[in-house]
């Protein structure tokens, strides 16, 4: 346990907010006995917890698994066909096993590290001599962080070991709790977090606030089909919170619009070159094989040679086209040779290596504009792209789905979202047709923001009652069959990533990922494996 606290303290000088870097004088060895004495120490500790939860500047621990989840859906290919795909292939191609997890090993371990650290901090801060207001702030943020970790774990792996006190190494052999028990703890943590943060100002960019707690309560209520609660909390954020939809959809991911009016919580970044606070996401998922010759300037400063992982599918592009959804399409997908939306003057024909890109497409949401690139000394993770975790549009879509199930006006909410991107309102929809449209709006609005896998696992096909993913994946899945008959000029000519993506999906096991075998071994067999792995 002391190794954990010392590790966190060693990194606690790294502030989450990019605008104010904390400098501390050397104070000697920190231990559990002499830490948490001041508000600054407590804040540093919580800053590091938040940093560990987001890790946008760490390509492997959390960023890779979150992108891997996208590639297990109909939205994204692995994409990179020029490098070894061992981290992505097991989940993306549904050949994952407890001994062959690829990148999905690390998120399990990382979240439990953070949970253990949050537990320890909550215990120590409760006894600290700081003011009640300071305790509420730091403990409220820590409770949210613990809840977010469990939210991702329960959606990835199902019921997992649940604990809310700091444990020594002799106490760590715990059995799995049920999904219901994990969700109950998530809800309890978020409600307590919101209560503690109730009177804490929300204009603190990058810090957890009460609205983030209420919004995550809305999300986890939706995921549990607690329709009334999902409506209650999403409505609260919409009607009482200080947020508004961005008038321009593209601004949500704009490098010059961090923490905009729609943002409830987003991972912070900075291009300050001597701080490790930049985002790796634009490098990880940027176009692979950019060449300065393809830019009008013919200048190497205009190039960010990305790694090319997690590339959009033509199936996703077709979903936008079916709605004539031009704004969200261009804001989400850039096809090879097309202008970069919003950066047309400096990047009028965005080109990259088609040999190394399965789909001939990149995710526009992760794009760094040319003017920003030119101002950077380093481009290997020092990139100033904030990553939205919770935003207001999600709350409208949550309320729409909850309204559908409780007899409310679901059409009104999806039409608010559509109006923002200049789409005509939907009228006259009801029953299964309306529910499918709500699902579709979630896909189009939230693509590449970490929702698609969780959504298609939890959403029920209104005609069959089965999870939507079962109609998409597997030998007879509509997405698999689309790919096998596709004539897309990019996807079908680069066969180094298999065209039968999703064919190995098995509904008897792949609605969850397996528990990493190493975790079962470390528990002495007390942790049981998910079915059929």
TORKE-448587 format. One line per 10 residues: number of its first residue (from 0); for each residue z, y, x of C-alpha. Coordinates in Angstrom, 2 decimals. Layout:
BEGIN
NUM	Z/Y/X; ...;
***
This chain:
BEGIN
0	0.00/0.00/0.00; 0.79/2.40/2.85; -2.67/1.80/4.25; -4.12/3.06/0.98; -2.07/6.24/0.88; -2.71/6.98/4.53; -6.43/6.45/4.03; -6.50/8.86/1.12; -4.42/11.46/2.93; -6.76/11.27/5.90;
10	-9.62/12.38/3.67; -7.70/14.65/1.34; -8.83/17.83/3.07; -12.23/17.30/1.43; -12.24/19.40/-1.73; -14.36/18.39/-4.69; -15.33/21.96/-5.53; -17.96/23.19/-3.10; -17.01/26.83/-3.29; -13.62/26.57/-1.65;
20	-12.99/24.30/1.33; -9.37/23.59/2.08; -8.18/23.90/5.66; -4.87/22.36/6.66; -2.97/22.58/9.89; -1.98/19.36/11.61; 1.34/18.29/10.13; 2.02/14.99/11.77; 2.12/11.58/10.17; 2.08/11.53/6.38;
30	3.86/8.72/4.56; 4.88/7.91/1.01; 8.30/9.32/1.82; 7.18/12.81/2.78; 3.98/13.37/0.82; 3.57/14.85/-2.72; 6.16/17.52/-1.89; 3.93/20.52/-2.62; 1.30/21.46/-5.17; -1.26/21.63/-2.36;
40	-0.53/18.06/-1.30; -0.83/16.85/-4.90; -4.09/18.74/-5.35; -5.51/17.35/-2.13; -4.64/13.85/-3.28; -6.32/14.31/-6.67; -9.34/15.90/-5.00; -9.79/12.75/-2.99; -9.37/10.56/-6.08; -12.14/12.54/-7.78;
50	-14.28/12.32/-4.68; -13.85/8.55/-4.59; -14.79/8.25/-8.26; -18.07/10.11/-7.78; -19.16/9.52/-4.16; -22.54/11.19/-4.52; -22.67/11.46/-0.73; -22.10/7.72/-0.17; -25.28/5.75/-0.70; -23.80/2.25/-0.88;
60	-20.36/2.08/-2.46; -21.03/3.51/-5.94; -24.44/5.15/-5.90; -26.38/1.95/-5.20; -24.67/-0.08/-7.95; -25.25/2.66/-10.51; -28.95/2.77/-9.64; -29.11/-1.02/-9.66; -27.93/-0.96/-13.27; -30.86/1.31/-14.16;
70	-33.31/-1.15/-12.59; -31.95/-3.94/-14.81; -33.38/-2.09/-17.83; -36.77/-1.20/-19.26; -36.48/2.29/-17.75; -36.78/1.52/-14.04; -38.31/-0.75/-11.43; -36.57/-1.39/-8.15; -39.50/0.72/-6.98; -39.32/0.47/-3.20;
80	-41.80/-2.20/-2.09; -41.68/-1.37/1.60; -38.15/-2.52/2.44; -35.85/-5.46/1.82; -34.64/-5.38/-1.79; -31.62/-7.66/-1.35; -29.21/-5.05/-2.72; -31.27/-4.52/-5.89; -33.09/-7.78/-6.60; -30.27/-9.99/-7.96;
90	-29.43/-7.73/-10.90; -32.86/-6.16/-11.39; -34.55/-9.56/-11.67; -31.60/-11.26/-13.42; -31.06/-13.84/-10.70; -27.57/-12.52/-9.98; -24.78/-14.99/-9.25; -21.15/-14.69/-8.12; -22.25/-15.38/-4.53; -25.38/-13.24/-4.69;
100	-24.31/-9.93/-6.21; -26.36/-7.54/-4.12; -24.95/-4.04/-4.47; -22.84/-5.01/-7.49; -20.03/-6.26/-5.23; -18.94/-2.86/-4.01; -18.31/-1.04/-7.29; -15.70/-3.63/-8.34; -13.76/-3.23/-5.11; -14.14/0.55/-4.95;
110	-12.86/1.12/-8.47; -9.77/-1.00/-7.91; -9.07/0.94/-4.73; -9.22/4.11/-6.80; -7.13/2.62/-9.63; -4.42/1.53/-7.20; -4.47/4.98/-5.62; -4.30/6.70/-9.02; -1.33/4.54/-10.01; 0.48/5.43/-6.83;
120	-0.25/9.13/-7.20; 0.89/9.21/-10.84; 4.21/7.64/-9.90; 4.83/10.00/-7.01; 3.67/13.18/-8.75; 5.95/12.45/-11.71; 8.90/12.73/-9.28; 7.55/15.68/-7.32; 9.30/19.04/-7.34; 6.18/20.92/-8.39;
130	6.08/22.83/-11.71; 5.45/21.10/-15.03; 2.12/22.90/-15.36; 1.03/21.62/-11.96; 2.17/18.10/-12.82; 0.18/18.21/-16.04; -2.95/19.28/-14.20; -2.86/16.73/-11.41; -1.53/13.85/-13.49; -4.00/14.63/-16.29;
140	-6.90/14.47/-13.85; -5.58/11.23/-12.33; -5.29/9.57/-15.75; -8.90/10.47/-16.51; -10.03/9.03/-13.18; -8.21/5.75/-13.84; -9.72/5.59/-17.33; -13.25/6.22/-16.01; -12.90/3.43/-13.47; -11.79/0.98/-16.17;
150	-14.58/2.22/-18.48; -17.21/1.23/-15.92; -15.48/-2.03/-15.01; -15.15/-3.27/-18.60; -18.79/-2.48/-19.34; -20.02/-4.15/-16.18; -17.79/-7.23/-16.08; -15.97/-7.53/-19.42; -12.22/-8.07/-19.42; -10.78/-7.37/-15.97;
160	-7.32/-7.37/-14.37; -5.39/-4.46/-15.82; -2.49/-2.71/-14.14; -1.01/0.77/-14.34; 1.63/0.68/-11.61; 1.21/0.63/-7.85; 1.33/-2.88/-6.51; 2.13/-4.39/-3.15; -0.08/-7.07/-1.63; 2.19/-9.79/-3.01;
170	1.63/-8.52/-6.57; -2.13/-8.31/-6.61; -2.93/-11.78/-7.98; -3.50/-10.82/-11.60; -5.31/-12.58/-14.39; -7.99/-10.89/-16.47; -6.96/-8.88/-19.51; -9.11/-8.94/-22.63; -11.82/-6.37/-23.31; -9.69/-5.02/-26.17;
180	-6.67/-4.62/-23.89; -8.68/-2.77/-21.25; -10.15/-0.43/-23.84; -6.71/0.20/-25.32; -5.49/1.35/-21.91; -8.57/3.54/-21.41; -7.89/5.23/-24.74; -4.20/5.69/-23.96; -5.00/7.22/-20.57; -7.58/9.60/-22.02;
190	-5.33/10.76/-24.84; -2.51/11.41/-22.38; -4.95/13.11/-20.02; -6.19/15.42/-22.77; -2.62/16.26/-23.79; -1.59/17.09/-20.23; -4.72/19.19/-19.64; -4.49/20.97/-23.01; -3.36/24.30/-21.56; -5.12/24.05/-18.19;
200	-8.10/26.46/-17.88; -11.45/24.69/-18.15; -13.44/27.11/-16.00; -12.73/25.10/-12.87; -16.11/23.79/-11.80; -16.12/20.15/-10.85; -12.59/19.41/-12.00; -11.64/17.14/-14.87; -10.68/19.04/-18.02; -9.44/18.17/-21.48;
210	-12.98/18.26/-22.90; -14.06/15.59/-20.44; -11.20/13.43/-21.71; -12.16/14.00/-25.36; -15.84/13.37/-24.58; -15.10/10.10/-22.79; -12.91/9.12/-25.76; -15.95/9.69/-27.97; -18.06/7.50/-25.70; -15.65/4.59/-25.48;
220	-15.06/4.78/-29.24; -18.82/4.50/-29.78; -19.05/1.56/-27.41; -16.34/-0.24/-29.40; -18.00/0.57/-32.75; -15.04/2.69/-33.74; -17.31/4.96/-35.72; -14.68/7.25/-37.24; -13.07/7.94/-33.87; -16.45/8.42/-32.18;
230	-17.31/11.02/-34.80; -13.88/12.67/-34.56; -13.93/13.19/-30.80; -17.62/14.07/-30.43; -17.29/16.56/-33.27; -14.23/18.07/-31.60; -16.13/18.66/-28.35; -19.15/20.09/-30.20; -17.27/22.42/-32.54; -14.25/23.43/-30.44;
240	-15.45/23.16/-26.84; -16.93/26.06/-24.84; -20.31/24.34/-24.37; -23.87/24.94/-25.55; -27.15/23.10/-25.08; -29.24/24.46/-22.24; -32.18/26.31/-23.76; -34.41/24.80/-21.06; -34.01/21.03/-20.69; -35.09/21.17/-17.04;
250	-32.09/23.36/-16.20; -29.67/20.47/-16.73; -30.63/19.08/-13.30; -31.54/22.40/-11.67; -30.19/22.80/-8.12; -29.58/26.47/-8.95; -27.68/25.77/-12.18; -24.67/23.75/-11.16; -22.08/23.33/-13.93; -24.27/24.97/-16.53;
260	-23.37/25.75/-20.14; -24.07/22.15/-21.26; -22.07/20.48/-18.51; -18.74/18.93/-19.48; -18.29/17.14/-16.15; -20.60/16.67/-13.21; -20.32/15.41/-9.66; -20.37/18.35/-7.29; -22.59/18.80/-4.27; -23.28/21.31/-1.55;
270	-25.87/21.89/1.15; -23.25/23.28/3.55; -24.33/21.42/6.65; -20.99/20.84/8.37; -19.39/19.33/5.24; -20.15/15.90/3.78; -20.52/17.25/0.26; -24.24/16.87/-0.32; -25.73/14.36/-2.73; -27.51/11.23/-1.51;
280	-29.17/10.68/-4.88; -32.36/12.69/-4.19; -32.80/10.80/-0.90; -32.00/7.40/-2.39; -34.44/7.87/-5.29; -36.81/10.40/-3.78; -40.51/9.73/-3.25; -41.03/7.40/-0.31; -43.79/8.32/2.11; -44.20/12.03/1.47;
290	-46.57/13.63/3.98; -46.75/17.31/4.87; -50.56/17.06/4.59; -50.13/16.62/0.84; -48.47/20.01/0.47; -50.43/23.29/0.40; -48.26/24.59/3.22; -48.89/21.59/5.51; -45.29/22.20/6.65; -42.83/19.45/7.54;
300	-40.02/21.56/6.04; -41.46/20.80/2.61; -40.97/17.04/3.05; -38.00/14.93/1.98; -38.92/11.38/2.85; -36.91/9.54/0.22; -36.09/5.86/0.06; -37.92/5.25/-3.19; -35.40/3.16/-5.15; -35.15/3.21/-8.96;
310	-38.59/4.32/-10.10; -39.58/4.98/-13.75; -41.59/2.40/-15.70; -44.77/3.10/-17.62; -42.92/1.67/-20.62; -40.48/4.60/-20.46; -43.39/7.01/-20.05; -45.01/5.52/-23.15; -41.81/6.08/-25.11; -42.08/9.82/-24.41;
320	-45.78/9.85/-25.18; -45.19/8.14/-28.53; -43.16/11.18/-29.60; -45.45/13.72/-27.91; -42.29/14.57/-25.97; -43.93/16.59/-23.21; -40.89/18.53/-21.99; -38.55/15.59/-21.52; -41.38/13.47/-20.09; -42.24/16.02/-17.39;
330	-38.55/16.68/-16.75; -37.89/12.96/-16.23; -41.05/11.48/-14.70; -43.54/12.78/-12.15; -46.60/10.59/-11.72; -48.43/10.38/-8.40; -50.78/13.34/-7.97; -49.35/15.35/-10.85; -47.64/18.71/-10.27; -43.87/18.64/-9.95;
340	-42.72/20.13/-13.24; -41.15/23.54/-12.66; -42.39/23.57/-9.06; -46.13/23.58/-9.73; -46.97/26.45/-7.38; -45.46/24.91/-4.23; -46.02/21.25/-5.16; -49.17/21.17/-7.34; -50.07/17.54/-6.53; -46.99/15.51/-5.70;
350	-48.19/12.56/-3.64; -46.39/9.78/-1.81; -47.04/6.28/-0.50; -48.34/4.04/-3.28; -47.95/1.06/-0.96; -44.20/1.66/-1.07; -43.89/2.59/-4.76; -44.24/-0.01/-7.50; -44.87/2.37/-10.37; -46.63/5.38/-8.88;
360	-43.87/7.47/-10.48; -40.63/9.11/-9.41; -37.64/10.43/-11.34; -38.04/14.20/-11.76; -34.33/14.61/-12.52; -33.54/13.75/-8.89; -36.17/16.07/-7.39; -35.35/18.82/-4.87; -37.69/21.84/-5.21; -39.72/22.98/-2.22;
370	-37.93/26.34/-1.87; -34.59/24.53/-1.62; -35.98/22.05/0.91; -37.11/24.86/3.17; -33.58/26.25/3.37; -32.04/22.93/4.49; -31.31/22.01/8.08; -30.61/18.39/7.16; -32.13/16.33/4.38; -30.35/12.99/4.75;
380	-27.63/13.42/2.17; -26.82/17.11/2.46; -28.70/17.86/-0.74; -27.41/20.30/-3.36; -28.05/18.33/-6.54; -25.12/18.03/-8.92; -25.07/14.86/-11.00; -24.15/15.26/-14.69; -21.64/12.65/-15.87; -20.93/14.01/-19.35;
390	-22.91/16.69/-21.17; -23.03/18.13/-24.64; -26.26/16.44/-25.74; -24.53/13.08/-25.46; -21.93/14.27/-27.96; -24.62/15.15/-30.52; -26.18/11.71/-30.08; -22.77/10.05/-30.35; -22.03/11.95/-33.52; -25.46/11.01/-34.90;
400	-24.83/7.30/-34.38; -21.32/7.55/-35.78; -22.64/9.50/-38.77; -25.20/6.78/-39.42; -22.44/4.20/-39.73; -20.07/6.40/-41.74; -22.55/7.96/-44.15; -22.86/11.34/-42.45; -25.93/13.41/-41.62; -27.32/11.63/-38.59;
410	-30.72/13.29/-38.85; -29.24/16.75/-38.38; -27.82/15.86/-34.98; -30.93/14.23/-33.55; -33.02/17.13/-34.83; -30.81/19.56/-32.90; -31.59/17.59/-29.76; -35.30/17.44/-30.60; -35.52/21.16/-31.33; -34.33/21.97/-27.81;
420	-37.48/20.29/-26.42; -39.77/21.78/-29.08; -40.22/18.62/-31.14; -40.61/18.74/-34.90; -37.63/17.53/-36.93; -37.57/14.01/-38.26; -37.39/13.79/-42.03; -36.96/11.04/-44.57; -35.64/8.43/-42.16; -33.01/6.00/-43.39;
430	-31.68/2.51/-42.76; -32.95/0.53/-39.76; -35.72/3.06/-39.10; -33.19/5.84/-38.67; -30.93/3.76/-36.43; -33.85/2.84/-34.19; -34.76/6.52/-33.91; -31.21/7.37/-32.85; -31.42/4.68/-30.17; -34.78/6.09/-29.05;
440	-33.47/9.64/-28.83; -30.64/8.40/-26.58; -33.18/6.75/-24.32; -35.43/9.81/-24.09; -32.60/12.30/-23.65; -30.33/10.39/-21.26; -32.79/8.45/-19.08; -31.50/7.86/-15.53; -28.05/9.22/-16.38; -26.27/5.86/-16.34;
450	-26.45/4.90/-20.02; -29.43/2.61/-20.56; -27.95/-0.75/-19.47; -24.70/-0.19/-21.33; -26.63/1.00/-24.39; -29.06/-1.90/-24.71; -26.20/-4.34/-24.23; -24.07/-2.78/-26.98; -26.70/-1.53/-29.45; -27.46/-3.96/-32.26;
460	-30.99/-4.55/-33.44; -30.71/-3.59/-37.13; -33.08/-6.41/-38.10; -31.44/-9.27/-36.20; -27.92/-8.04/-35.50; -28.32/-9.12/-31.87; -27.98/-6.84/-28.82; -31.16/-4.82/-28.25; -31.47/-6.19/-24.73; -32.22/-9.64/-26.17;
470	-35.40/-8.35/-27.80; -36.50/-6.59/-24.61; -35.79/-9.13/-21.88; -36.37/-12.85/-21.40; -39.66/-14.80/-21.57; -40.49/-13.51/-25.05; -39.01/-10.03/-24.63; -41.22/-7.15/-25.68; -40.71/-5.37/-22.35; -41.58/-8.50/-20.37;
480	-44.65/-9.17/-22.49; -45.74/-5.55/-22.14; -45.60/-5.80/-18.35; -47.47/-9.11/-18.27; -50.34/-7.62/-20.28; -50.17/-4.13/-18.78; -53.21/-2.40/-17.35; -51.26/0.42/-15.73; -53.23/1.30/-12.57; -50.12/1.69/-10.41;
490	-47.73/-1.03/-11.55; -50.33/-3.80/-11.71; -51.88/-3.08/-8.31; -48.63/-3.13/-6.34; -47.43/-6.71/-6.86; -44.80/-6.73/-4.13; -42.31/-6.27/-6.94; -42.88/-8.98/-9.52; -44.68/-7.85/-12.68; -42.63/-10.21/-14.88;
500	-39.56/-8.00/-14.58; -36.79/-9.19/-16.92; -38.22/-12.65/-17.55; -35.13/-14.38/-16.11; -32.73/-12.66/-18.52; -30.43/-15.17/-20.22; -28.47/-13.85/-23.23; -25.88/-16.58/-22.75; -24.67/-14.91/-19.56; -26.47/-11.66/-18.69;
510	-24.75/-9.42/-21.22; -22.22/-8.99/-18.38; -22.45/-9.23/-14.62; -20.48/-12.00/-12.90; -17.13/-11.32/-11.30; -17.74/-11.29/-7.52; -16.76/-14.69/-6.16; -14.71/-13.11/-3.40; -12.42/-11.56/-6.03; -11.89/-14.93/-7.69;
520	-11.12/-16.49/-4.31; -8.66/-13.72/-3.39; -6.85/-14.26/-6.68; -6.37/-17.93/-5.91; -8.47/-18.81/-8.93; -6.34/-16.84/-11.41; -9.33/-14.62/-12.22; -11.78/-16.65/-14.27; -15.56/-16.27/-14.15; -17.74/-14.92/-16.94;
530	-19.47/-17.61/-19.03; -22.39/-19.60/-17.62; -22.32/-18.17/-14.10;
***
